[in-house]
C-alpha cells in the first residue's frame, strides 16, 4: 500500500503514501455494489485490514456499532460482519490434534506494460506520461472485467465440488507503483491488483471463496490480454506502432514501441541484468548436480531463484514522482545525450509511419488458427483451451501491431483450432494437434510437426516457429491452387524492353501490366489489319493508276507492335498517315 519504501510505526497511511511518492489505492470490480462501495473510492487502511486481512466487511466497525445499539450480543454482531467462513475456523480435522492453517484471503495480480513503455513514460513530457498512465488503467480494467465475467468461479461444499460463476463480480484494491526494486532506481510503471477471495454464490447469494485454480490457470491469458489492450490504447491515442524484439535467442519475442532507442532498454533493465548475472552460476550448479542442461521448467525455477537472491532491500530514500522523473531524465541524458531523450516521441511517430508502410495489420482466421496450434503443440504437446487463448492473443499482438482487434476474434481463433485441428487425449481433459487434419492423407507432403517435437537441439519456440511457417505455407499454397483452378490461367506476355532483374511487382501492378500488354497486342492487331486493307485498296487502284508494285508490297509488310498504346485519333510515333486519309482516320 506504500510501495517499496519503509513505513515507520504510527505513520498514517496517506502520509506514508505521500512520502513514498505513490498514489492511494482505489477500489475496482463489479462486486463492490454488494458491499456498498463505489468503483474509484480510495482504499482506507481500516478497509484493507478488515477485507484483505480478516475476510470481513470493509465497514464492519459501523455495522457492529449499529447491531450492538440494537441489542445484539458482541459475538453475533461480529459474526454478522464476516464474509463467508471465519478465518478462526480454518482448522484441519485430519488428525486428532487440530492443525492451524494460514488463511488465503487475496490474490496479488501485477499488471506491467512492455519494457519500452516504461521508458517512454519516464522520459517524455507530462502529456505523454498522463496518456500512458491512462492506457495502463484502461487495459488493466478491461482485463479485470474479463476475469470476473469469463474466468472467476466460486466453490462450495467439501473439496470445492460445487462451482459456478460469481454472482456479482470481483472486489479488487488497485495500487499503482512507479519504480523497480533495483539498487539504482529505474522506471517501472506497474499496478498491484489485490483481488479479494470473498465472492457471492449465484444460487443463494451467500459469501464464499473464489476458486484459486481457475483464476491461476488463466493468469497467462490475462497477461496477454492486458498487453494487447495496452498496445491498442497507445496506438489509438499516440499513433505509435509496435515491433517484436528478441530478448533471448530461441525464446518468444516481446513487443516494443517502434523507434525507441535500444540502448535505453539496457539502461532501464538494471534489475533484469542483475538476474542474468546470477543465473549462469545457478545453471552451472544445476548441470553439475543433474548431469544435463535445465529444461524450460527447470530454467524458470532457476530464474526465480536468481530473482530472489538478487532482490534488493527496501530503499530508505523516498522521492516523489516528479523528483524521480527528473533524476531518470538526467541519468539518460548523461548516458546517451539530450537528443536521444528529447526526440523520443518524435522518433516513435516517424518509426510508426515506417511500420504502417511495411506491415498490413490484418487477421486471417485460418492462418491464425494453424499458427496457434503449431506453436502450442510444439511447445507443450498436450494443451488446454487457456493455452490456445494466450497464444491467440500473442498472435493478434504481432499481427496487428497496436491496431484494434475485432471483439471475440481471439475466441473464434481458439474455437477454429478446437473444431478443426485437435483431438482429445487421455480422459478428455486435454487435447493435442490432429496431424491428420493438418496433413490430409491424399497429399504427398510429410508431416513437419512430429520431427520438430523430437529435435531437442533447437530451442522450443524456434521449433514452434518453423512448424507454424510450414503450415502457413501449406494454407497459402492450397489457396493459390484453388484460385488458379477456378478460372483460366492468364497468358504470359513479354513486355518489350523489360528487364528480368527489375524490381518485383505487386499483384495489383502485375495485373495492371497484363491489361496494358493485352491492350498493346490489340492495338497492334488493329493497326496491321488497317494497313492490309489500305494496301489491298492501293493495289486495286494501282492497276488503274500505275502504282508501283513495290510500294504495295511495302504496305503489306507487318509492322512491330508499339510499346505503349496510342489513341485511335493519333498515329503511332514514326508512322506517317496513309495517303488519302486524314490523321483522324476519315477520308480526305
C-alpha positions in Angstrom: 0.0 0.0 0.0 3.0 2.3 0.4 5.2 1.0 -2.4 8.6 -0.4 -1.7 9.6 2.3 0.8 9.6 1.8 4.6 6.8 3.0 6.8 7.6 4.0 10.3 5.3 2.8 13.1 2.4 5.2 13.8 2.6 7.0 10.5 -0.9 7.3 8.9 -1.3 5.6 5.6 -1.9 8.7 3.5 1.1 10.4 4.9 3.3 7.3 4.2 1.9 7.1 0.6 2.7 10.8 0.1 6.2 10.4 1.3 6.7 7.2 -0.8 5.5 9.1 -3.9 2.8 6.6 -4.7 -0.9 7.4 -5.2 -3.6 6.0 -2.8 -5.2 2.7 -3.7 -8.7 2.6 -5.3 -11.5 0.1 -5.4 -12.4 -1.7 -8.6 -14.7 -4.5 -9.7 -18.5 -5.2 -10.0 -18.6 -6.9 -6.7 -18.3 -3.5 -4.8 -22.1 -2.9 -5.1 -22.8 -5.8 -2.7 -20.5 -4.2 -0.1 -21.9 -0.6 -0.5 -18.6 0.6 -2.1 -18.2 2.5 -5.4 -15.5 2.0 -8.0 -12.8 4.6 -7.7 -13.2 5.2 -4.0 -10.0 5.4 -2.0 -8.9 2.3 -0.1 -8.6 3.2 3.5 -6.2 1.4 5.8 -9.0 0.0 8.0 -11.0 -1.2 5.0 -7.9 -3.1 3.8 -7.3 -4.6 7.2 -10.9 -5.9 7.5 -11.5 -7.3 4.0 -8.0 -8.3 2.9 -6.7 -9.2 6.4 -9.7 -10.7 8.2 -12.2 -11.6 5.5 -14.8 -9.2 6.9 -17.0 -6.4 5.5 -14.9 -3.3 4.8 -17.4 -1.3 7.0 -17.5 -3.9 9.8 -16.9 -1.3 12.5 -20.0 0.7 11.6 -22.1 -2.5 11.2 -21.1 -3.8 14.6 -21.9 -0.5 16.3 -25.4 -0.5 14.8 -26.1 -4.1 15.8 -24.8 -3.5 19.3 -27.1 -0.5 19.6 -30.0 -2.7 18.6 -29.2 -5.1 21.5 -27.3 -7.8 19.6 -24.5 -9.7 21.5 -20.9 -8.9 20.6 -20.4 -12.4 19.2 -23.5 -12.2 17.0 -22.6 -8.7 15.9 -19.1 -9.7 14.9 -20.4 -12.8 13.1 -22.7 -10.7 11.0 -19.7 -8.8 9.6 -17.8 -11.9 8.5 -18.0 -12.7 4.8 -18.2 -16.5 4.4 -16.2 -18.8 6.7 -14.4 -17.0 9.6 -10.7 -17.3 9.4 -10.5 -18.6 13.0 -12.4 -21.7 11.9 -9.7 -22.7 9.4 -8.6 -25.8 11.1 -7.9 -29.2 9.7 -9.6 -32.3 11.3 -7.4 -34.9 9.5 -5.5 -35.6 12.8 -6.6 -35.8 16.4 -4.7 -32.6 17.2 -6.1 -29.6 15.4 -3.7 -28.0 12.9 -3.8 -24.3 12.2 -3.8 -23.3 8.5 -2.8 -20.0 7.1 -5.9 -18.3 5.6 -5.7 -17.2 2.0 -7.7 -14.0 1.6 -6.4 -12.3 -1.6 -4.5 -12.7 -4.9 -1.9 -10.2 -5.9 -2.1 -9.7 -9.7 0.6 -7.5 -11.2 -0.1 -5.6 -14.4 3.1 -4.3 -16.1 3.4 -2.7 -19.6 6.1 -3.8 -22.1 9.6 -2.5 -21.4 9.8 0.4 -23.8 6.5 1.8 -22.4 8.3 2.4 -19.1 11.0 4.3 -20.9 8.5 6.5 -22.8 6.5 7.1 -19.6 9.6 8.2 -17.7 11.4 10.3 -20.2 8.7 12.0 -22.3 6.8 15.2 -21.3 4.0 15.4 -18.9 1.2 15.0 -21.5 2.7 11.7 -22.8 3.1 10.4 -19.2 -0.6 11.0 -18.4 -1.7 9.3 -21.6 0.4 6.2 -20.9 -0.9 6.0 -17.4 -4.5 6.3 -18.8 -3.7 3.5 -21.3 -2.4 1.3 -18.5 -5.5 1.9 -16.4 -7.9 1.1 -19.3 -6.1 -2.1 -20.2 -6.0 -3.2 -16.6 -9.7 -2.5 -16.0 -10.6 -4.4 -19.2 -8.6 -7.4 -18.2 -10.1 -7.5 -14.7 -13.6 -7.3 -16.3 -12.7 -10.3 -18.5 -11.5 -12.2 -15.4 -14.7 -11.6 -13.5 -17.0 -12.3 -16.4 -15.4 -15.3 -18.0 -13.0 -16.8 -15.6 -13.8 -16.3 -11.9 -15.6 -19.2 -10.2 -16.8 -19.6 -6.7 -16.7 -23.0 -5.0 -18.6 -24.5 -2.0 -19.2 -27.8 -0.3 -16.3 -30.1 0.8 -13.4 -30.1 -1.5 -15.0 -27.4 -3.7 -17.2 -30.0 -5.5 -19.8 -27.3 -6.5 -18.6 -24.5 -8.7 -20.3 -21.7 -10.6 -19.6 -18.2 -11.9 -19.7 -15.5 -9.2 -22.9 -13.6 -8.8 -21.8 -10.0 -8.7 -18.2 -9.9 -9.7 -14.8 -9.3 -8.0 -13.7 -6.9 -5.3 -10.3 -5.5 -6.1 -8.0 -3.0 -4.5 -5.6 -1.4 -7.0 -2.3 0.2 -6.0 0.0 1.8 -8.6 3.8 1.9 -8.3 6.4 3.8 -10.3 9.8 2.2 -9.8 11.6 -1.1 -9.7 13.4 -2.6 -6.6 16.8 -2.4 -8.3 19.7 -1.0 -6.3 19.6 2.1 -8.6 16.1 3.3 -9.0 14.7 2.7 -12.5 11.3 3.4 -14.0 8.8 0.6 -13.8 5.2 1.6 -14.2 3.0 -1.2 -12.8 -0.1 -1.9 -10.7 -0.9 -4.4 -8.0 -4.5 -5.6 -8.2 -5.3 -7.3 -4.9 -8.3 -9.5 -5.6 -10.3 -10.4 -2.5 -11.0 -14.1 -2.3 -14.5 -13.4 -1.0 -17.4 -13.5 -3.5 -21.1 -14.3 -3.5 -22.6 -17.6 -4.8 -25.1 -17.2 -7.6 -27.8 -19.6 -6.2 -28.3 -18.3 -2.7 -26.3 -15.0 -2.5 -24.1 -16.2 0.4 -20.5 -15.4 0.6 -17.8 -18.0 -0.2 -14.3 -18.3 -1.6 -13.1 -17.9 -5.2 -11.6 -21.0 -6.9 -7.8 -20.4 -6.8 -7.0 -22.9 -9.6 -9.5 -21.4 -12.1 -8.0 -17.9 -11.6 -4.4 -19.0 -11.7 -4.9 -21.3 -14.7 -5.9 -18.2 -16.8 -3.2 -15.9 -15.5 -1.1 -16.0 -18.7 -4.1 -15.5 -20.9 -5.0 -12.5 -18.7 -1.5 -11.1 -19.1 -1.5 -11.4 -22.9 -5.0 -9.7 -23.0 -3.6 -6.8 -20.9 -0.7 -6.3 -23.2 -3.0 -6.5 -26.3 -5.3 -3.8 -24.9 -2.4 -1.6 -23.8 -0.9 -1.7 -27.2 -4.2 -0.8 -28.8 -4.8 2.1 -26.5 -1.3 3.5 -27.0 -1.6 3.3 -30.8 -5.1 4.9 -30.8 -4.1 7.8 -28.6 -0.5 8.5 -29.6 -0.2 7.0 -33.1 2.7 4.8 -32.2 3.3 1.3 -33.6 4.9 -1.8 -32.1 7.6 -4.2 -33.3 8.7 -7.6 -31.9 12.1 -7.8 -30.2 14.0 -11.0 -29.5 15.3 -10.7 -25.9 16.7 -14.3 -25.6 17.6 -16.3 -28.8 15.1 -19.0 -29.4 12.5 -17.6 -27.0 9.3 -15.6 -27.6 9.9 -12.0 -28.6 8.5 -9.1 -26.7 6.6 -6.2 -28.3 8.3 -2.8 -28.1 7.3 0.6 -29.2 8.9 1.2 -32.6 11.6 3.9 -32.7 12.7 3.6 -29.1 16.5 3.6 -28.9 17.6 0.0 -27.9 20.3 1.4 -25.6 17.6 2.8 -23.3 16.2 -0.7 -22.8 19.5 -1.8 -21.3 19.6 1.4 -19.2 16.1 0.7 -17.8 16.5 -3.0 -17.2 19.1 -3.0 -14.5 17.0 -5.4 -12.4 17.0 -7.9 -15.3 20.7 -7.6 -15.7 21.2 -8.5 -12.0 19.2 -11.6 -12.6 21.0 -12.6 -15.8 24.4 -12.1 -14.0 23.4 -14.5 -11.2 21.7 -17.1 -13.5 24.8 -18.7 -15.0 26.1 -19.7 -11.6 22.9 -21.4 -10.7 22.7 -23.1 -14.1 26.2 -24.4 -13.7 25.4 -25.9 -10.3 22.2 -27.5 -11.8 24.2 -29.1 -14.6 26.8 -30.4 -12.2 24.2 -31.8 -9.9 21.8 -33.3 -12.6 24.3 -34.1 -15.4 22.3 -32.2 -18.1 21.2 -28.7 -19.0 18.0 -27.4 -17.5 14.8 -27.7 -19.5 12.1 -25.0 -19.8 10.5 -25.6 -16.4 13.8 -26.0 -14.6 15.1 -22.8 -16.3 12.1 -20.9 -15.0 12.7 -22.2 -11.4 16.4 -21.2 -11.6 15.3 -17.7 -12.9 13.0 -17.3 -9.9 15.9 -18.4 -7.5 18.2 -15.8 -9.2 15.5 -13.1 -8.7 15.1 -14.0 -5.0 18.9 -14.0 -4.4 19.4 -10.6 -6.1 16.4 -8.9 -4.6 17.5 -5.6 -3.0 16.2 -4.4 0.4 13.7 -1.7 0.5 15.2 1.7 0.0 15.2 4.3 2.7 15.3 7.3 0.3 11.8 8.3 -0.8 11.2 10.6 -3.7 8.0 11.9 -5.4 7.2 11.0 -9.0 8.3 14.5 -10.2 11.7 14.1 -8.5 12.1 10.5 -9.9 11.3 11.7 -13.4 13.9 14.5 -13.2 16.5 12.0 -11.9 15.7 9.5 -14.6 16.0 12.1 -17.4 19.3 13.4 -16.1 20.7 9.9 -15.9 19.6 9.1 -19.5 20.9 12.4 -20.9 24.3 11.8 -19.3 24.4 8.3 -20.7 23.1 8.8 -24.2 22.8 12.5 -24.9 19.9 15.1 -24.9 18.9 14.3 -28.5 18.1 10.7 -27.6 15.8 11.8 -24.7 14.1 14.9 -26.0 13.3 13.4 -29.5 12.0 10.1 -28.2 8.3 10.8 -29.0 9.2 12.3 -32.4 11.2 9.3 -33.4 8.4 7.0 -32.3 6.0 8.7 -34.6 8.4 8.5 -37.5 9.0 4.8 -36.9 5.3 4.2 -36.7 4.8 5.6 -40.2 7.5 3.3 -41.5 5.9 0.3 -39.8 2.5 1.0 -41.3 4.1 1.3 -44.8 5.7 -2.1 -44.3 3.1 -4.1 -42.3 -0.5 -4.7 -43.2 -2.4 -5.2 -40.0 -4.9 -7.9 -41.0 -6.1 -11.0 -39.1 -6.5 -14.1 -41.3 -8.6 -16.6 -39.3 -7.3 -19.7 -41.0 -3.6 -18.7 -40.8 -4.0 -17.6 -37.2 -5.5 -21.0 -36.3 -2.7 -23.0 -37.8 -0.1 -20.7 -36.3 -1.6 -21.0 -32.8 -2.0 -24.8 -32.9 1.5 -25.3 -34.3 3.2 -23.2 -31.6 1.2 -24.6 -28.7 1.6 -28.2 -29.9 5.4 -28.0 -30.3 5.8 -26.1 -27.0 3.5 -28.3 -24.9 2.4 -31.5 -26.7 -0.9 -31.7 -24.9 -2.7 -28.5 -24.0 -5.9 -26.9 -22.9 -8.1 -24.1 -24.1 -6.4 -21.4 -22.0 -3.1 -22.2 -23.6 -4.6 -21.6 -27.0 -6.3 -18.4 -25.8 -3.0 -17.0 -24.6 -1.2 -17.8 -27.9 -4.1 -16.4 -29.9 -3.7 -13.1 -28.2 0.0 -13.1 -28.7 -0.7 -13.7 -32.4 -3.1 -10.7 -32.5 -0.4 -8.5 -30.9 2.1 -9.4 -33.5 -0.3 -9.3 -36.5 -2.0 -6.0 -35.6 0.9 -4.1 -34.1 -1.4 -2.0 -32.0 -4.4 -1.7 -34.4 -7.7 -2.6 -32.7 -8.9 -6.2 -32.9 -12.5 -7.3 -33.5 -14.1 -8.2 -30.2 -14.2 -12.0 -29.8 -11.8 -12.8 -32.6 -9.4 -14.5 -30.1 -12.2 -16.8 -29.0 -13.0 -17.5 -32.7 -9.4 -18.5 -33.4 -9.4 -20.8 -30.4 -12.7 -22.4 -31.5 -11.4 -22.9 -35.0 -8.4 -24.8 -33.6 -10.5 -26.9 -31.3 -13.0 -27.8 -34.1 -10.6 -28.5 -37.0 -7.1 -29.2 -35.8 -7.2 -31.0 -32.4 -8.2 -34.4 -30.9 -8.7 -35.3 -27.2 -6.1 -37.2 -25.3 -6.3 -39.2 -22.0 -9.6 -38.7 -20.3 -10.5 -35.8 -22.5 -9.3 -33.1 -20.1 -6.6 -32.0 -22.6 -6.2 -32.0 -26.4 -3.4 -32.2 -28.8 -2.8 -31.4 -32.5 -4.5 -33.7 -35.0 -1.8 -34.3 -37.6 -4.2 -36.0 -40.0 -6.3 -32.8 -40.1 -3.2 -30.7 -40.6 -1.8 -33.0 -43.3 -4.6 -34.9 -45.1 -3.9 -38.4 -46.4 -4.5 -37.5 -50.0 -1.3 -35.4 -50.2 2.3 -36.4 -50.7 3.6 -34.0 -48.1 5.3 -35.4 -45.0 4.3 -34.0 -41.6 6.8 -31.5 -40.2 5.4 -31.2 -36.7 6.4 -34.6 -35.4 10.1 -34.4 -36.3 10.3 -30.9 -34.9 9.0 -32.0 -31.5 11.8 -34.6 -31.3 14.6 -32.2 -32.2 15.9 -31.2 -28.8 18.9 -29.4 -30.1 16.8 -26.4 -31.2 15.0 -24.2 -28.7 11.3 -25.0 -28.3 10.0 -21.7 -29.6 12.3 -21.8 -32.6 11.0 -25.2 -33.5 7.4 -23.9 -33.0 8.0 -21.0 -35.4 9.4 -23.4 -38.1 6.3 -25.6 -37.7 3.9 -22.6 -37.9 5.6 -21.2 -41.0 5.4 -24.7 -42.7 1.7 -24.9 -42.0 1.1 -21.4 -43.2 2.9 -22.1 -46.4 0.6 -25.1 -46.9 -2.5 -23.0 -46.4 -1.3 -20.3 -48.9 -0.4 -23.0 -51.5 -3.8 -24.6 -51.2 -5.5 -21.2 -51.6 -3.3 -20.4 -54.6 -4.1 -23.7 -56.3 -7.8 -23.3 -55.6 -7.8 -19.8 -57.2 -5.9 -20.9 -60.3 -8.1 -24.0 -60.7 -11.3 -21.9 -60.6 -10.6 -19.8 -63.8 -8.4 -19.8 -66.9 -4.8 -19.0 -66.2 -3.8 -15.7 -67.9 -1.4 -15.8 -70.9 2.1 -14.7 -70.2 3.0 -11.7 -72.4 6.5 -10.4 -72.9 7.0 -6.7 -72.4 9.4 -5.2 -74.9 12.4 -3.6 -73.2 11.5 -5.0 -69.8 14.4 -6.3 -67.6 14.1 -9.5 -65.7 16.3 -8.1 -62.9 14.0 -5.2 -62.2 12.0 -4.7 -59.0 9.4 -7.3 -58.1 5.9 -6.1 -58.9 3.0 -6.5 -56.5 -0.1 -8.5 -57.5 -2.0 -5.3 -58.4 0.8 -4.0 -60.5 1.2 -7.3 -62.3 -2.5 -7.4 -63.1 -2.4 -3.8 -64.5 0.7 -4.6 -66.6 -1.0 -7.6 -68.1 -4.0 -5.5 -69.1 -1.7 -2.9 -70.7 0.0 -5.7 -72.7 -3.3 -7.1 -73.9 -4.3 -3.6 -75.0 -1.0 -3.2 -76.8 -1.5 -6.5 -78.6 -5.0 -5.5 -79.6 -3.8 -2.1 -80.9 -1.0 -3.8 -83.0 -3.5 -6.2 -84.5 -5.9 -3.4 -85.5 -3.1 -1.4 -87.0 -1.9 -4.3 -89.0 -5.4 -5.0 -90.3 -5.9 -1.4 -91.3 -2.6 -1.4 -93.2 -3.5 -4.6 -95.0 -6.9 -3.1 -96.1 -5.2 0.1 -97.3 -2.6 -1.9 -99.2 -5.3 -4.0 -101.0 -7.1 -0.8 -101.9 -3.9 0.7 -103.3 -3.3 -2.5 -105.3 -6.7 -2.2 -106.9 -6.1 1.5 -107.6 -2.6 0.8 -108.8 -3.8 -1.5 -111.6 -5.6 1.6 -112.9 -3.2 4.5 -111.9 0.2 2.6 -112.4 1.2 2.5 -108.8 4.4 0.6 -108.5 4.2 -3.0 -107.1 7.0 -2.5 -104.6 5.0 0.3 -102.9 2.1 -2.0 -102.5 4.4 -4.8 -101.1 5.9 -2.3 -98.7 2.4 -1.6 -97.4 1.8 -5.4 -96.8 4.9 -5.9 -94.6 3.9 -6.5 -90.9 4.7 -3.6 -88.5 6.1 -4.1 -85.0 3.7 -3.6 -82.1 4.1 -0.3 -80.3 5.4 -0.4 -76.8 2.7 1.9 -75.4 -0.9 2.0 -76.8 -1.6 5.2 -78.8 -5.0 6.9 -79.0 -7.1 6.0 -82.0 -7.0 9.5 -83.5 -3.2 9.8 -83.3 -0.8 7.7 -85.4 1.9 5.8 -83.6 5.3 7.5 -83.4 7.3 7.1 -86.6 4.3 6.1 -88.7 3.1 8.5 -91.3 -0.6 8.8 -92.1 -1.7 6.7 -95.1 -2.3 8.5 -98.4 -5.8 9.5 -99.0 -6.7 9.6 -95.2 -6.6 12.3 -92.6 -4.8 11.8 -89.2 -8.3 11.1 -87.7 -8.8 8.1 -90.0 -11.5 9.8 -92.1 -11.5 10.1 -95.9 -9.6 13.1 -97.4 
